[in-house]
Amino acid sequence: MQDVTTTGFMRVIGRRGVPDWFVTEYFRVHETSTPEKHIVDSILNHGTGRPVFAQLIGEDTPHILRTIRELGKLPVAGIDLNMGCPAPKVYRKNVGGGLLRDPAKIDEILGAMRQEIAGLFTVKMRIGFDGLERFDEILAIVAKHKVDLLTVHGRTVKGLYWSEVDYAAITRAVKAVPCPVIANGDVINATKAQRLINETGAWGMMMGRHAIRNPWIFRQWREVQQGFPIFTPTLEDVRIYIQELADECCDASRPAEKQAGRLKKFLNFVGQAVDTEGQFLHDMRRTETMTELMKCCDQYLLGEKAARPYPDEPHRGLIARPTRETQQTCEL
Ligand SMILES: Cc1cc2nc3c(=O)[nH]c(=O)nc-3n(C[C@H](O)[C@H](O)[C@H](O)COP(=O)(O)O)c2cc1C
């Protein structure tokens, strides 16, 4: 996830029950692009011991191939193509989710990428641009080019991050392509992940925002699968998680209000499960410095509240404010 899956975030997640693999923030591909240094750093220095797939976004085939050769020098598990980013500034350039309007272009890009990638080649897509009209055609192209793994976010590009997830469409993808399919979209907790495996026939689940809110989700799902009691973090565990996010994801050389702003991006998600009324979200958004923000966290998460259980799903009606990507402002 852009601005989220950084080296520091991967480390913090890794300490709480690491996922089977990570996917990087996307590398933007265009005529003059070079792999962004901070994303390369996440591949080299995450230290979790898990494989990392490098994700690309672009539509210029020769430059996609050039970038694949550059990334091939790094210890990546494979290359992933982004066909889902819904930001208008992105899709208007016919990249990310914009590609879903142009199956002929997808055919060209996937064919060329398959030729270039000797190892694992994966694709992440939404179910369509504004409807499912081209879904089957695109799935046939994915199958034709022997993509090794397909992740399907069960929303259209126009559905952004909030429309209802169409899990039946994910089941359709599972039946249509020969490779494993990973289901994505509102997999809010381990119980739902397990249910969706049975319901959709998917091979696995991808967690995005829900792993920011609950970094124990991967551990909890393993416990469900193995029939062990599910770990329930306390609010004090959440406070420790927040401290690690501050230490690992906020640049201490930046002004305090910028650091606080960065931490709030994560807390927007974490706060969805802290109190039922959304008072923590309200108060933390109004702090200005790191010191104020941490004091606010202490107030809601420590003292007599410290031992309270942290629920494994968001409280009803509490929404995370739009982030840079969900505000549709990510530039390409
Ligand atoms: C802040 C943010 C950044 C994201 N960046 C990416 C990205 O770079 N590449 C990608 O494939 N998806 C990206 N996504 C989409 C998520 O991977 C995921 O598909 C989507 O949020 C739905 O899953 P969820 O309900 O588990 O969050 C991003 C989502 C958010 C909220």
Ligand as a Chemical Component Dictionary entry (heavy atoms), coordinates in Angstrom:
data_LIG
# 
_chem_comp.id                   LIG 
_chem_comp.type                 NON-POLYMER 
_chem_comp.pdbx_formal_charge   0 
_chem_comp.three_letter_code    LIG 
# 
loop_
_chem_comp_atom.comp_id 
_chem_comp_atom.atom_id 
_chem_comp_atom.alt_atom_id 
_chem_comp_atom.type_symbol 
_chem_comp_atom.charge 
_chem_comp_atom.model_Cartn_x 
_chem_comp_atom.model_Cartn_y 
_chem_comp_atom.model_Cartn_z 
_chem_comp_atom.pdbx_ordinal 
LIG C1  C1  C 0 -3.509  3.837  1.665  1  
LIG C2  C2  C 0 -3.718  2.743  0.659  2  
LIG C3  C3  C 0 -2.753  2.519  -0.290 3  
LIG C4  C4  C 0 -2.897  1.497  -1.223 4  
LIG N1  N1  N 0 -1.916  1.270  -2.143 5  
LIG C5  C5  C 0 -2.010  0.205  -2.971 6  
LIG C6  C6  C 0 -0.955  -0.116 -3.873 7  
LIG O1  O1  O 0 0.081   0.558  -3.951 8  
LIG N2  N2  N 0 -1.097  -1.212 -4.658 9  
LIG C7  C7  C 0 -2.219  -2.008 -4.598 10 
LIG O2  O2  O 0 -2.298  -3.004 -5.306 11 
LIG N3  N3  N 0 -3.233  -1.690 -3.788 12 
LIG C8  C8  C 0 -3.149  -0.630 -2.963 13 
LIG N4  N4  N 0 -4.182  -0.344 -2.119 14 
LIG C9  C9  C 0 -5.406  -1.194 -2.125 15 
LIG C10 C10 C 0 -5.303  -2.348 -1.104 16 
LIG O3  O3  O 0 -4.206  -3.187 -1.445 17 
LIG C11 C11 C 0 -6.572  -3.197 -1.123 18 
LIG O4  O4  O 0 -6.739  -3.735 -2.400 19 
LIG C12 C12 C 0 -7.826  -2.413 -0.746 20 
LIG O5  O5  O 0 -7.581  -1.511 0.304  21 
LIG C13 C13 C 0 -8.954  -3.373 -0.339 22 
LIG O6  O6  O 0 -8.549  -4.260 0.656  23 
LIG P1  P1  P 0 -8.840  -4.000 2.229  24 
LIG O7  O7  O 0 -10.333 -3.942 2.398  25 
LIG O8  O8  O 0 -8.186  -5.167 2.929  26 
LIG O9  O9  O 0 -8.201  -2.698 2.557  27 
LIG C14 C14 C 0 -4.063  0.684  -1.199 28 
LIG C15 C15 C 0 -5.043  0.933  -0.230 29 
LIG C16 C16 C 0 -4.894  1.950  0.693  30 
LIG C17 C17 C 0 -5.968  2.161  1.715  31 
# 
loop_
_chem_comp_bond.comp_id 
_chem_comp_bond.atom_id_1 
_chem_comp_bond.atom_id_2 
_chem_comp_bond.value_order 
_chem_comp_bond.pdbx_ordinal 
LIG C1  C2  SING 1  
LIG C2  C3  SING 2  
LIG C2  C16 DOUB 3  
LIG C3  C4  DOUB 4  
LIG C4  N1  SING 5  
LIG C4  C14 SING 6  
LIG N1  C5  DOUB 7  
LIG C5  C6  SING 8  
LIG C5  C8  SING 9  
LIG C6  O1  DOUB 10 
LIG C6  N2  SING 11 
LIG N2  C7  SING 12 
LIG C7  O2  DOUB 13 
LIG C7  N3  SING 14 
LIG N3  C8  DOUB 15 
LIG C8  N4  SING 16 
LIG N4  C9  SING 17 
LIG N4  C14 SING 18 
LIG C9  C10 SING 19 
LIG C10 O3  SING 20 
LIG C10 C11 SING 21 
LIG C11 O4  SING 22 
LIG C11 C12 SING 23 
LIG C12 O5  SING 24 
LIG C12 C13 SING 25 
LIG C13 O6  SING 26 
LIG O6  P1  SING 27 
LIG P1  O7  DOUB 28 
LIG P1  O8  SING 29 
LIG P1  O9  SING 30 
LIG C14 C15 DOUB 31 
LIG C15 C16 SING 32 
LIG C16 C17 SING 33 
# 
